[in-house]
Amino acid sequence: MEELQNGKISLFEQLGGTYRKESDYLIPCLTVPAEEEQPIGTWGQWHLDYLKQYRRVTYTNLLTSGKLNTYLADIDRQAQERFERLIEGMKQAQGTFAGAGELPAD
């Protein structure tokens, strides 16, 4: 299988790829790179749905490069941090205005 029918080596083989023969066809042996499993929360799941629905090329590129899980875990972490900062800011603003309408105690 080193040489194609015309006697030349394919670019795929030059780059280290291999084929397997099934009946009369040469099928490239393709695998997706292994990726470290990381938990993905709600924000990451929502972003995954967004990628699948509106950014198919980005989704496919991340998936086939083995970077999708890492990317989604990072998006989830960033969104969670931003959410927590927002909530903390709201708590502080509420604390600042608490008692604004009250009369001072004697």
The 8 nearest C-alpha neighbors of each residue, nearest first, counted from 0:
[[1, 2, 3, 18, 25, 19, 17, 20],
 [2, 0, 8, 3, 12, 9, 7, 17],
 [3, 1, 8, 6, 7, 0, 4, 9],
 [2, 4, 6, 5, 7, 8, 0, 1],
 [3, 5, 6, 2, 7, 0, 8, 1],
 [4, 6, 3, 7, 2, 8, 9, 1],
 [7, 5, 2, 3, 4, 8, 1, 9],
 [8, 6, 2, 3, 5, 9, 4, 1],
 [9, 7, 2, 3, 1, 12, 10, 13],
 [8, 10, 12, 11, 13, 7, 3, 2],
 [9, 11, 13, 12, 14, 8, 16, 15],
 [10, 12, 16, 14, 9, 13, 15, 17],
 [13, 11, 16, 15, 9, 14, 10, 17],
 [12, 14, 10, 15, 11, 9, 8, 16],
 [13, 15, 12, 11, 16, 10, 9, 17],
 [16, 14, 12, 13, 11, 17, 10, 9],
 [17, 15, 12, 11, 14, 18, 28, 13],
 [16, 18, 28, 12, 27, 15, 19, 11],
 [19, 17, 27, 26, 28, 25, 20, 16],
 [20, 18, 26, 25, 27, 21, 28, 17],
 [19, 21, 25, 24, 26, 22, 18, 23],
 [20, 22, 24, 23, 25, 19, 26, 18],
 [23, 21, 24, 20, 25, 19, 26, 18],
 [24, 22, 21, 20, 25, 26, 19, 4],
 [23, 25, 21, 22, 20, 26, 19, 18],
 [24, 26, 20, 19, 18, 21, 27, 23],
 [25, 27, 19, 18, 20, 24, 28, 21],
 [28, 26, 18, 29, 17, 19, 25, 16],
 [29, 27, 18, 17, 26, 19, 30, 16],
 [30, 28, 27, 31, 16, 17, 18, 26],
 [31, 29, 32, 28, 63, 33, 27, 65],
 [30, 32, 63, 65, 33, 64, 29, 62],
 [33, 31, 65, 30, 34, 64, 63, 66],
 [34, 32, 65, 31, 35, 30, 66, 64],
 [35, 33, 65, 36, 32, 66, 68, 69],
 [34, 36, 37, 33, 69, 68, 65, 66],
 [37, 35, 34, 68, 38, 69, 39, 33],
 [38, 36, 35, 39, 72, 68, 69, 71],
 [37, 39, 40, 72, 36, 68, 71, 43],
 [38, 40, 72, 43, 37, 75, 71, 44],
 [41, 39, 43, 42, 75, 44, 38, 72],
 [40, 42, 44, 43, 45, 39, 75, 46],
 [43, 41, 75, 45, 44, 40, 46, 78],
 [42, 44, 75, 71, 46, 40, 45, 39],
 [45, 43, 47, 41, 46, 42, 40, 48],
 [44, 46, 48, 42, 47, 43, 41, 49],
 [45, 47, 49, 43, 48, 44, 50, 42],
 [46, 48, 44, 50, 49, 45, 43, 51],
 [49, 47, 51, 45, 46, 50, 52, 44],
 [48, 50, 46, 52, 47, 51, 53, 45],
 [51, 49, 54, 47, 53, 48, 52, 58],
 [52, 50, 48, 55, 49, 53, 54, 58],
 [51, 53, 49, 50, 48, 54, 55, 47],
 [52, 54, 50, 49, 51, 55, 48, 56],
 [55, 53, 50, 57, 56, 51, 58, 52],
 [54, 56, 58, 51, 57, 50, 53, 59],
 [57, 55, 59, 58, 54, 60, 50, 61],
 [58, 56, 60, 54, 59, 55, 61, 50],
 [57, 59, 55, 61, 56, 50, 60, 62],
 [58, 60, 62, 56, 57, 61, 63, 55],
 [61, 59, 57, 63, 62, 58, 64, 56],
 [62, 60, 67, 66, 64, 58, 59, 63],
 [61, 63, 59, 67, 65, 60, 64, 58],
 [64, 62, 60, 65, 61, 31, 59, 32],
 [63, 65, 61, 66, 62, 60, 32, 31],
 [64, 66, 32, 62, 63, 34, 67, 61],
 [67, 65, 61, 69, 64, 68, 70, 62],
 [68, 66, 61, 62, 70, 69, 65, 71],
 [67, 69, 71, 70, 66, 72, 37, 36],
 [70, 68, 72, 66, 71, 67, 73, 37],
 [69, 71, 67, 73, 68, 72, 66, 74],
 [72, 70, 74, 43, 68, 73, 69, 75],
 [71, 73, 75, 69, 39, 74, 70, 68],
 [72, 74, 76, 70, 71, 75, 77, 69],
 [75, 73, 71, 77, 76, 72, 43, 78],
 [74, 76, 43, 42, 72, 78, 73, 77],
 [75, 77, 73, 79, 74, 78, 72, 80],
 [78, 76, 80, 74, 79, 75, 73, 81],
 [79, 77, 81, 75, 80, 76, 82, 74],
 [78, 80, 82, 76, 81, 77, 75, 83],
 [81, 79, 83, 77, 82, 78, 76, 84],
 [80, 82, 78, 84, 79, 83, 77, 85],
 [83, 81, 79, 85, 80, 84, 78, 86],
 [82, 84, 86, 80, 85, 81, 87, 79],
 [85, 83, 87, 81, 82, 86, 88, 80],
 [84, 86, 82, 88, 83, 87, 81, 89],
 [85, 87, 89, 83, 88, 84, 90, 82],
 [88, 86, 90, 84, 89, 85, 83, 91],
 [89, 87, 85, 91, 86, 90, 84, 92],
 [88, 90, 86, 92, 87, 91, 93, 85],
 [91, 89, 87, 93, 88, 92, 94, 86],
 [90, 92, 94, 88, 93, 89, 95, 87],
 [93, 91, 95, 89, 94, 90, 88, 96],
 [92, 94, 90, 96, 91, 95, 97, 89],
 [95, 93, 91, 97, 92, 96, 90, 98],
 [96, 94, 92, 93, 97, 91, 99, 98],
 [95, 97, 93, 99, 94, 98, 92, 100],
 [98, 96, 94, 99, 95, 93, 100, 92],
 [97, 99, 101, 100, 96, 102, 95, 94],
 [100, 98, 96, 97, 101, 95, 102, 103],
 [99, 101, 98, 102, 97, 96, 103, 95],
 [102, 100, 98, 99, 103, 97, 104, 96],
 [101, 103, 104, 100, 98, 99, 105, 97],
 [104, 102, 101, 105, 98, 100, 99, 97],
 [103, 105, 102, 101, 98, 100, 99, 97],
 [104, 103, 102, 101, 98, 100, 99, 97]]
